[in-house]
Amino acid sequence: MKKWIIIVICSCSLLSYSQELARKYESGLQKMQKQDYTGAITDFTSIINQSAYYFDAYLQRGICYEHINKNDLAIADYNEAIKQNPKYVEAYYQRALFYASIQKDTQRAISDLSSVLKIKNRNYAAYEMRGQLYLCRHKYMQAKEDFSAACKRALRIKIKNFDKLDLMNAAVIKLIIPVKIRHLAE
């Protein structure tokens, strides 16, 4: 009987603890929506201090750091989120966005997007972004393959931006044909 009472008390304590973390997390997200990034960082840091394995808090705090131009801290949090959960698609995707837009490191961004697609190969946005990065690197065949894959996946889930993806795919095909003809002529 005493064991059951102890188990019930411990269960209630854990439930209360996890509800407190969830409330802080929600508070942090609300502050992000209001663009109160330093307030959100405080909430996410509090969560991390209480539970170092709350990988979502690392991701959100990283996004906040990115918004206030603390890029070293942002990348450290993205890395920690991925370390905590190596199959965390959102963290890989966010880090890819960071590499592509902030650090202008398309190779690392492509690598992270490839990780996203190894974990979740139906992610049309990852195919689309990786296709755009391949275009920047003049890798037209890989870009075409990714835009085609993005189009197929967008059709399956009826994405509103499908026309844009289809136009990108067509544009890449127009780029590839002259490149192939020139290559054959050489």
C-alpha positions in Angstrom: 0.0 0.0 0.0 2.8 2.4 0.9 4.5 1.7 -2.5 1.3 2.7 -4.3 1.1 6.0 -2.4 4.7 6.8 -3.2 4.1 6.0 -6.9 1.0 8.2 -7.0 2.9 11.1 -5.3 5.9 10.8 -7.6 3.6 10.6 -10.7 1.7 13.7 -9.6 5.0 15.5 -9.1 6.3 14.5 -12.5 3.0 15.6 -14.2 3.2 19.0 -12.4 6.8 19.4 -13.5 6.1 18.6 -17.1 3.1 20.9 -17.1 5.3 23.7 -15.8 7.8 23.2 -18.6 5.0 23.1 -21.2 3.6 26.4 -19.8 7.0 28.0 -20.0 7.5 26.7 -23.6 4.1 28.1 -24.6 5.0 31.4 -23.0 8.3 31.4 -25.0 6.4 30.8 -28.2 4.0 33.6 -27.5 6.8 36.0 -26.8 8.4 35.0 -30.1 5.2 35.8 -31.9 5.3 39.3 -30.3 8.9 39.5 -31.4 10.0 39.7 -27.7 13.1 37.5 -28.4 15.0 38.3 -25.3 11.9 37.4 -23.2 11.5 34.2 -25.1 15.2 33.4 -24.6 14.7 33.7 -20.9 11.8 31.2 -21.0 13.6 28.7 -23.1 16.8 29.0 -21.0 14.7 28.4 -17.9 13.3 25.2 -19.5 16.8 24.1 -20.5 18.2 24.7 -17.0 15.4 22.5 -15.6 15.6 19.8 -18.3 18.7 19.7 -20.5 16.9 17.2 -22.8 14.1 19.5 -23.9 15.4 19.7 -27.5 12.5 21.8 -28.7 13.6 24.6 -26.3 17.1 24.6 -27.9 15.7 25.0 -31.4 13.4 27.8 -30.4 16.1 29.6 -28.4 18.4 29.3 -31.4 15.8 30.9 -33.6 15.5 33.8 -31.1 19.3 34.2 -31.0 19.3 34.3 -34.8 16.7 37.2 -34.7 18.9 39.2 -32.4 22.1 38.5 -34.4 23.7 36.2 -31.8 24.7 33.8 -34.5 27.3 31.8 -32.6 24.7 31.1 -29.9 22.1 30.3 -32.5 24.2 27.7 -34.2 25.3 26.2 -30.9 21.6 25.7 -30.0 20.8 24.2 -33.4 23.7 21.8 -32.9 22.6 20.9 -29.4 19.0 20.2 -30.6 20.3 17.8 -33.2 22.7 16.2 -30.7 19.7 15.7 -28.3 17.6 14.2 -31.1 19.5 13.2 -34.2 16.2 12.7 -36.1 14.9 16.2 -35.4 14.0 17.3 -38.9 13.0 20.8 -37.9 16.4 21.5 -36.3 18.3 20.3 -39.5 16.0 22.4 -41.6 16.4 25.5 -39.4 20.2 25.1 -39.4 20.1 24.7 -43.2 18.2 28.0 -43.5 20.8 29.6 -41.2 23.8 28.3 -43.2 22.2 29.4 -46.5 21.0 32.8 -45.5 23.3 34.0 -42.7 26.6 32.3 -43.4 26.1 31.9 -47.2 27.5 28.3 -46.8 25.5 26.5 -49.4 27.4 23.2 -49.0 26.6 22.9 -45.3 23.0 23.9 -46.1 22.8 21.2 -48.7 24.2 18.7 -46.3 21.6 19.5 -43.7 18.8 19.3 -46.2 20.1 15.9 -47.3 19.9 14.9 -43.7 16.3 16.1 -43.6 15.5 14.0 -46.6 17.2 10.9 -45.2 14.9 11.1 -42.2 11.7 12.3 -44.0 12.0 12.0 -47.7 8.5 13.4 -48.3 9.5 16.9 -47.2 8.9 18.9 -50.4 10.2 22.1 -48.9 13.6 20.5 -48.3 13.7 19.3 -51.9 12.7 22.8 -53.1 15.3 24.6 -51.0 18.0 22.1 -51.9 17.1 22.5 -55.5 17.5 26.3 -55.2 20.9 25.8 -53.5 22.0 23.5 -56.3 21.0 26.2 -58.8 23.3 28.7 -57.0 26.1 26.2 -57.3 25.4 25.6 -61.0 24.5 22.0 -60.4 21.6 22.0 -62.8 20.9 18.3 -63.0 20.7 17.9 -59.2 18.5 21.0 -59.1 16.2 19.6 -61.7 16.0 16.3 -59.7 15.1 18.1 -56.5 12.5 20.4 -58.2 10.9 17.3 -59.8 10.8 15.5 -56.4 9.4 18.6 -54.8 6.7 18.8 -57.5 5.7 15.2 -57.0 5.5 15.6 -53.3 3.6 18.9 -53.5 1.0 17.3 -55.9 0.4 14.5 -53.3 -0.4 16.9 -50.6 -2.0 19.6 -52.8 0.4 22.4 -52.0 -0.8 25.9 -53.0 2.7 26.9 -54.3 2.8 24.0 -56.8 2.7 26.3 -59.8 5.8 28.1 -58.5 7.6 24.7 -58.1 6.5 23.6 -61.6 7.8 26.8 -63.1 11.1 26.3 -61.3 11.3 22.8 -62.6 10.6 24.1 -66.2 13.2 26.9 -65.8 15.9 24.4 -64.8 15.0 22.1 -67.7 15.5 25.2 -70.0 18.9 25.8 -68.4 20.0 22.1 -68.7 19.2 21.6 -72.4 21.6 24.4 -73.6 24.3 23.3 -71.2 24.0 19.7 -72.4 24.1 20.8 -76.1 27.2 22.9 -75.4 28.8 20.0 -73.6 28.1 17.6 -76.5 29.5 20.1 -79.0 32.8 20.3 -77.1 
